[in-house]
Amino acid sequence: MPGKHAPASPRSFYISAGKAAGAALGAVGLMVVAVVFLTSRGGTHPTGSPAIDTSNPSPGTRTPATGRTRSPTPSPTPTASVLPPGSVTVHVQNGTAHKGLAKKTADRIAAAGYRIGKVDNAPAKVDKSTIFYKPGSRGEALAFQRTFPQFGVLKESAAEATVLRVVIGADYPTS
């Protein structure tokens, strides 16, 4: 009969229930993300000094209500700071048969703000363009790689005289 809707089928009930459950899970997920974000931010006073929570007794003291000893809470580990490009010296080596590629690449690296150390040929030809970095300088190597993704390989090397040494390989684009 025209104007009448078809009776509800079990299939439409499950579809509706699935949509409602998906929306509820999405809302819970957003709330979890918001709580994690807000609790991981830390706090500072308007003066810029870190917020100090005076409501909790110092670690190792007894709480008056329970008489139990509090265990010290671990302090966050400091994050390593990455040197700006102007403070990073890069040794550029040509590991290909293309003459002048090291100089051309060094000019591009300098234009990005990095300091250039030596520019020379690698002792042997290499297949993959590689960034060698001093121990403790992985952050600088990753920052360099974000600027120059042509260098696809990262390797730590204790033998480095500069923060970074890049070796241009056969996979490096020449144009």
Contacts in CASP RR format, 6 or more apart in sequence:
PFRMAT RR
TARGET T0000
AUTHOR 0000-0000-0000
METHOD contacts of the structure
MODEL  1
MPGKHAPASPRSFYISAGKAAGAALGAVGLMVVAVVFLTSRGGTHPTGSP
AIDTSNPSPGTRTPATGRTRSPTPSPTPTASVLPPGSVTVHVQNGTAHKG
LAKKTADRIAAAGYRIGKVDNAPAKVDKSTIFYKPGSRGEALAFQRTFPQ
FGVLKESAAEATVLRVVIGADYPTS
42 51 0 8 1.000
43 50 0 8 1.000
43 51 0 8 1.000
44 50 0 8 1.000
44 51 0 8 1.000
45 51 0 8 1.000
56 70 0 8 1.000
57 63 0 8 1.000
57 70 0 8 1.000
59 70 0 8 1.000
59 71 0 8 1.000
59 72 0 8 1.000
59 73 0 8 1.000
60 69 0 8 1.000
60 70 0 8 1.000
60 71 0 8 1.000
60 72 0 8 1.000
61 69 0 8 1.000
61 70 0 8 1.000
62 68 0 8 1.000
62 69 0 8 1.000
62 70 0 8 1.000
63 70 0 8 1.000
80 136 0 8 1.000
80 139 0 8 1.000
82 139 0 8 1.000
82 140 0 8 1.000
82 142 0 8 1.000
82 143 0 8 1.000
83 137 0 8 1.000
83 140 0 8 1.000
83 163 0 8 1.000
85 112 0 8 1.000
85 113 0 8 1.000
85 114 0 8 1.000
85 143 0 8 1.000
85 144 0 8 1.000
85 147 0 8 1.000
86 113 0 8 1.000
86 114 0 8 1.000
86 115 0 8 1.000
87 115 0 8 1.000
88 114 0 8 1.000
88 115 0 8 1.000
88 140 0 8 1.000
88 144 0 8 1.000
88 163 0 8 1.000
88 164 0 8 1.000
89 114 0 8 1.000
89 115 0 8 1.000
89 116 0 8 1.000
89 117 0 8 1.000
89 162 0 8 1.000
89 163 0 8 1.000
89 164 0 8 1.000
90 106 0 8 1.000
90 109 0 8 1.000
90 114 0 8 1.000
90 115 0 8 1.000
90 116 0 8 1.000
90 117 0 8 1.000
90 144 0 8 1.000
90 162 0 8 1.000
90 163 0 8 1.000
90 164 0 8 1.000
90 165 0 8 1.000
90 166 0 8 1.000
91 117 0 8 1.000
91 118 0 8 1.000
91 119 0 8 1.000
91 160 0 8 1.000
91 161 0 8 1.000
91 162 0 8 1.000
91 164 0 8 1.000
91 165 0 8 1.000
91 166 0 8 1.000
92 102 0 8 1.000
92 105 0 8 1.000
92 106 0 8 1.000
92 109 0 8 1.000
92 116 0 8 1.000
92 117 0 8 1.000
92 118 0 8 1.000
92 119 0 8 1.000
92 120 0 8 1.000
92 165 0 8 1.000
92 166 0 8 1.000
92 168 0 8 1.000
93 102 0 8 1.000
93 119 0 8 1.000
93 120 0 8 1.000
93 121 0 8 1.000
93 122 0 8 1.000
93 165 0 8 1.000
93 166 0 8 1.000
93 167 0 8 1.000
93 168 0 8 1.000
94 100 0 8 1.000
94 101 0 8 1.000
94 102 0 8 1.000
94 105 0 8 1.000
94 120 0 8 1.000
94 121 0 8 1.000
94 122 0 8 1.000
94 167 0 8 1.000
94 168 0 8 1.000
95 121 0 8 1.000
95 122 0 8 1.000
95 124 0 8 1.000
95 125 0 8 1.000
95 126 0 8 1.000
95 167 0 8 1.000
95 168 0 8 1.000
95 169 0 8 1.000
95 170 0 8 1.000
96 125 0 8 1.000
96 126 0 8 1.000
96 168 0 8 1.000
96 169 0 8 1.000
96 170 0 8 1.000
96 172 0 8 1.000
96 174 0 8 1.000
97 125 0 8 1.000
98 174 0 8 1.000
101 168 0 8 1.000
101 172 0 8 1.000
101 174 0 8 1.000
102 119 0 8 1.000
102 120 0 8 1.000
102 121 0 8 1.000
102 168 0 8 1.000
103 119 0 8 1.000
105 166 0 8 1.000
105 168 0 8 1.000
105 172 0 8 1.000
106 116 0 8 1.000
106 119 0 8 1.000
108 148 0 8 1.000
109 116 0 8 1.000
109 148 0 8 1.000
109 166 0 8 1.000
110 116 0 8 1.000
112 147 0 8 1.000
112 148 0 8 1.000
114 144 0 8 1.000
117 162 0 8 1.000
118 162 0 8 1.000
122 167 0 8 1.000
122 168 0 8 1.000
125 169 0 8 1.000
125 170 0 8 1.000
126 167 0 8 1.000
126 168 0 8 1.000
126 169 0 8 1.000
126 170 0 8 1.000
127 169 0 8 1.000
127 170 0 8 1.000
127 171 0 8 1.000
128 152 0 8 1.000
128 153 0 8 1.000
128 169 0 8 1.000
128 170 0 8 1.000
128 171 0 8 1.000
129 150 0 8 1.000
129 151 0 8 1.000
129 152 0 8 1.000
129 153 0 8 1.000
129 166 0 8 1.000
129 167 0 8 1.000
129 168 0 8 1.000
129 169 0 8 1.000
129 171 0 8 1.000
129 172 0 8 1.000
130 151 0 8 1.000
130 152 0 8 1.000
130 153 0 8 1.000
130 154 0 8 1.000
130 155 0 8 1.000
130 166 0 8 1.000
130 167 0 8 1.000
130 169 0 8 1.000
131 141 0 8 1.000
131 144 0 8 1.000
131 145 0 8 1.000
131 151 0 8 1.000
131 152 0 8 1.000
131 153 0 8 1.000
131 154 0 8 1.000
131 155 0 8 1.000
131 164 0 8 1.000
131 165 0 8 1.000
131 166 0 8 1.000
132 155 0 8 1.000
132 156 0 8 1.000
132 157 0 8 1.000
132 160 0 8 1.000
132 164 0 8 1.000
132 165 0 8 1.000
132 166 0 8 1.000
132 167 0 8 1.000
133 139 0 8 1.000
133 140 0 8 1.000
133 141 0 8 1.000
133 154 0 8 1.000
133 155 0 8 1.000
133 156 0 8 1.000
133 157 0 8 1.000
133 160 0 8 1.000
133 163 0 8 1.000
133 164 0 8 1.000
133 165 0 8 1.000
134 156 0 8 1.000
134 157 0 8 1.000
134 158 0 8 1.000
134 160 0 8 1.000
134 162 0 8 1.000
134 163 0 8 1.000
134 164 0 8 1.000
135 156 0 8 1.000
135 158 0 8 1.000
136 156 0 8 1.000
137 163 0 8 1.000
137 164 0 8 1.000
138 154 0 8 1.000
138 156 0 8 1.000
140 163 0 8 1.000
140 164 0 8 1.000
141 154 0 8 1.000
141 164 0 8 1.000
142 154 0 8 1.000
144 151 0 8 1.000
144 164 0 8 1.000
144 166 0 8 1.000
145 151 0 8 1.000
145 152 0 8 1.000
145 154 0 8 1.000
148 166 0 8 1.000
150 171 0 8 1.000
150 172 0 8 1.000
150 173 0 8 1.000
151 166 0 8 1.000
151 172 0 8 1.000
157 165 0 8 1.000
END
